[in-house]
Amino acid sequence: MTETPVHPLGGGRTLPAVGLGTWPMKDDAAEEAVAGALDLGYRLIDTALNYRNETGTGRGIARSGVAREDIVVTTKVPGRHQGYEQTLASFEESRRNLGLDYVDLYLIHWPLPRVDLYVDTWKAMIQLRKDGLVRSIGVSNFTASQLDRLERETGVLPAVNQIEMHPRFPQEELRAVHAAKGIVTESWSPLGRGRNLLADPELVAVAAAHGVTPGQAALRWHTQLGAVPIPKSSDPGWQRQNLEIFGFELTADELARISAGPRRRYGGDPDVHEEF
């Protein structure tokens, strides 16, 4: 299996170029999926307090036998815990669930602009990083203006912004903002929703030209655009396929063909979506 590349996060930290998502697995399924994925070679695991599977994720990490320092564990503070003190308490809850001394990457799950606590939440996360309890801090589902506000009011930019991104929603403008600011783009729902994307004729043709599956071609599209996909799978065969995406290279024309279909957003609009 080709070695997984990494992205620099600053401070000597790195982020593997593909990871394992765990939503919406329950604890037992997450334990099996995480342990199996780490055995296959995954080194980036993504969970969240709102997924209600941090305990299972932690058990899978403990079972794996992989050295803790070799694994990048991500979790997220939920909307109901935003605010300075609430975030500190929420982090401790997540850390207990995971059974870990520290978390590698801690994210704000959604900005919730109406609630208007994400700057205070961010300040708490900066403190957690200073205290050594979190290695890197980032956000999820933030817009360009929300990123600007964090930088303006705290002087600290997120290392990562995890956003909805797939060939039907390529996020060109936001990815350009990330590139200019040195923020790594992570992709949730990297294969869209359902099977429609994987049956797209252009994607199927590109995949056939390289002797890979449509899913592998789509994930390679992400990595060549500089994004880190975190596909969810509990099936060992799919996990292996999702990791084996670095042995071929898409051309510029193929990247454009994969991106050329109709646009569709499956998740919420960060300017109005509320998830607590």
C-alpha positions in Angstrom: 0.0 0.0 0.0 1.3 3.4 -1.0 2.3 5.5 2.1 -0.2 8.2 2.9 1.1 11.8 2.4 0.7 14.4 5.1 -0.1 18.1 5.3 1.8 20.4 7.7 -0.3 22.0 10.5 2.3 24.2 12.1 4.2 23.6 15.3 5.7 20.4 13.7 2.3 18.8 13.6 1.0 17.0 10.4 -2.4 15.8 9.1 -2.7 12.6 7.1 -4.1 13.2 3.6 -7.1 10.9 4.1 -8.9 9.8 7.3 -11.7 7.7 8.7 -15.0 9.4 9.5 -17.2 7.7 12.1 -20.6 9.5 11.8 -23.3 8.0 12.3 -21.8 4.8 13.9 -22.8 3.7 17.3 -20.1 2.9 19.9 -19.7 -0.8 19.1 -19.5 -0.2 15.4 -17.1 2.7 15.9 -14.8 0.5 18.0 -14.6 -2.2 15.3 -14.2 0.3 12.5 -11.5 2.3 14.1 -9.5 -0.7 15.3 -9.7 -2.2 11.8 -8.9 1.1 10.0 -5.8 1.7 12.2 -4.7 -1.9 11.4 -5.0 -1.1 7.7 -2.8 2.0 8.0 -5.2 4.9 8.7 -3.7 7.4 11.0 -6.5 10.1 11.1 -9.7 9.3 13.0 -12.6 11.8 13.1 -15.3 11.8 15.7 -17.4 14.4 17.6 -19.2 14.6 20.9 -22.5 14.9 19.0 -21.8 11.6 17.1 -22.2 9.9 20.5 -19.4 7.4 19.6 -16.4 8.9 21.3 -16.3 6.1 23.8 -16.3 3.4 21.0 -13.7 5.4 19.1 -11.5 5.5 22.1 -11.9 1.8 22.6 -10.9 1.1 19.0 -7.8 3.3 19.4 -6.8 1.4 22.6 -7.4 -2.0 20.9 -5.4 -1.2 17.8 -1.9 -1.4 19.2 -0.8 1.6 17.1 1.4 4.0 19.1 -0.7 6.9 20.4 1.7 9.5 19.0 1.2 8.1 15.5 -2.6 8.7 15.5 -4.3 12.0 14.8 -7.5 12.0 16.8 -10.1 14.7 16.0 -13.2 15.6 17.9 -15.5 18.6 18.1 -17.3 20.9 20.5 -21.1 20.9 19.9 -23.2 24.0 19.6 -24.9 23.5 23.0 -21.4 23.8 24.7 -20.2 27.0 23.0 -18.8 29.7 25.2 -15.5 29.9 27.1 -16.2 27.9 30.2 -18.6 25.6 28.5 -16.0 24.7 25.9 -13.4 23.8 28.6 -16.0 21.5 30.3 -17.0 20.0 27.0 -13.5 19.2 26.1 -13.0 17.3 29.4 -16.2 15.3 28.7 -14.8 14.4 25.2 -11.4 13.5 26.7 -13.0 11.2 29.3 -15.1 9.6 26.6 -12.1 8.9 24.4 -9.9 7.8 27.3 -7.0 10.0 26.1 -4.6 12.4 27.8 -4.8 14.8 24.9 -6.6 15.4 21.6 -4.7 16.0 18.4 -7.2 18.2 16.6 -10.2 20.0 18.3 -12.8 21.7 16.1 -15.8 23.9 16.6 -18.5 21.8 15.0 -20.7 24.6 13.6 -20.4 28.4 13.9 -24.0 29.2 15.0 -23.8 32.9 14.2 -27.1 33.7 15.8 -25.8 32.4 19.1 -22.6 34.4 18.6 -20.4 32.5 20.9 -17.8 31.1 18.5 -15.2 33.7 19.3 -15.4 32.9 23.0 -15.3 29.2 22.1 -12.2 29.8 20.0 -10.5 31.6 22.9 -11.1 28.6 25.1 -9.6 26.3 22.5 -6.5 28.6 22.2 -6.1 28.1 26.0 -6.5 24.3 25.7 -3.7 24.4 23.1 -1.5 26.5 25.4 -2.2 24.0 28.2 -1.0 21.1 26.0 -4.3 19.3 26.1 -4.9 19.9 22.4 -2.2 19.8 19.8 -4.0 21.7 17.0 -7.2 23.6 16.9 -9.6 24.2 14.0 -13.2 24.7 12.9 -15.9 23.0 10.9 -18.4 24.6 8.5 -17.0 28.1 8.8 -17.4 30.7 6.1 -14.7 33.1 4.9 -16.1 36.0 6.9 -16.3 33.9 10.1 -12.6 32.8 9.6 -11.7 36.5 9.2 -13.5 37.4 12.4 -11.6 34.7 14.4 -8.3 36.1 13.0 -9.3 39.7 13.6 -10.5 39.2 17.2 -7.9 36.7 18.5 -5.0 36.8 16.1 -5.1 33.0 15.7 -6.3 31.3 12.5 -7.6 27.7 12.5 -5.3 25.0 11.3 -8.2 23.2 9.6 -11.7 24.0 8.4 -13.7 20.9 7.9 -16.4 21.6 5.3 -18.9 19.9 3.1 -17.0 19.2 -0.1 -17.5 16.7 -2.9 -17.5 16.8 -6.8 -21.0 18.3 -6.7 -19.9 21.0 -4.2 -16.2 21.8 -4.9 -16.0 24.9 -2.7 -13.6 26.7 -5.0 -13.9 30.1 -3.4 -13.5 28.9 0.2 -10.6 26.6 -0.8 -8.9 29.6 -2.2 -9.4 31.5 1.1 -7.9 28.5 2.9 -4.9 28.4 0.6 -4.2 32.1 1.1 -4.4 31.8 4.9 -2.6 28.5 5.3 -5.7 26.6 6.5 -6.0 22.9 5.5 -9.3 22.0 3.9 -11.0 18.8 5.3 -13.9 17.3 3.4 -16.9 15.8 5.0 -19.4 13.8 2.9 -16.5 13.5 0.4 -18.5 11.1 -1.8 -21.8 13.1 -1.6 -24.9 11.3 -0.3 -26.3 8.1 -1.6 -25.0 6.4 -4.8 -25.8 9.1 -7.4 -22.3 10.6 -7.5 -20.5 7.2 -7.9 -22.8 6.4 -10.9 -21.9 9.7 -12.6 -20.7 8.8 -16.2 -17.7 11.2 -16.2 -16.5 9.8 -12.8 -17.1 6.2 -14.0 -15.1 6.9 -17.2 -12.2 8.5 -15.3 -12.1 5.7 -12.8 -12.1 3.1 -15.6 -9.2 4.8 -17.4 -7.1 4.3 -14.2 -8.4 0.9 -13.3 -9.8 2.1 -10.0 -13.3 2.4 -8.5 -15.4 5.6 -8.9 -15.1 6.1 -5.2 -11.3 6.0 -5.4 -11.3 8.4 -8.3 -13.5 10.8 -6.3 -11.3 10.6 -3.2 -8.2 11.2 -5.4 -9.9 14.3 -6.8 -10.0 15.6 -3.2 -6.4 14.9 -2.4 -5.1 16.4 -5.7 -7.1 19.6 -4.9 -5.3 19.8 -1.6 -8.3 18.6 0.5 -8.3 15.9 3.2 -11.3 13.6 2.7 -12.7 11.7 5.7 -15.0 9.0 4.2 -17.0 6.9 6.6 -16.9 3.1 6.3 -17.1 0.2 8.7 -16.4 -2.3 5.9 -12.8 -3.4 5.8 -12.9 -3.8 2.0 -14.2 -0.3 1.5 -11.8 1.1 4.1 -8.9 -0.4 2.2 -10.1 1.0 -1.1 -10.6 4.4 0.4 -7.0 4.4 1.6 -5.5 3.1 -1.7 -5.8 6.3 -3.7 -2.2 7.5 -4.0 -0.9 5.1 -6.6 -2.4 7.0 -9.6 -2.6 10.6 -10.7 -5.6 12.4 -12.3 -4.9 14.8 -15.1 -6.0 18.4 -15.0 -8.7 17.6 -17.6 -9.9 14.6 -15.5 -10.1 16.8 -12.4 -12.2 19.3 -14.4 -14.5 16.6 -15.7 -15.2 15.3 -12.3 -16.0 18.8 -11.1 -18.2 19.7 -14.0 -21.5 18.2 -12.9 -24.6 20.0 -11.4 -24.0 21.7 -8.1 -25.7 20.4 -4.9 -25.3 21.1 -1.2 -26.5 18.3 1.0 -25.8 19.8 4.4 -26.7 23.1 6.2 -25.8 26.6 5.2 -23.3 27.8 7.9 -24.8 31.3 8.0 -28.1 29.9 9.3 -27.8 26.2 10.2 -28.1 25.4 13.9 -27.0 22.2 15.4 -26.8 21.9 19.2 
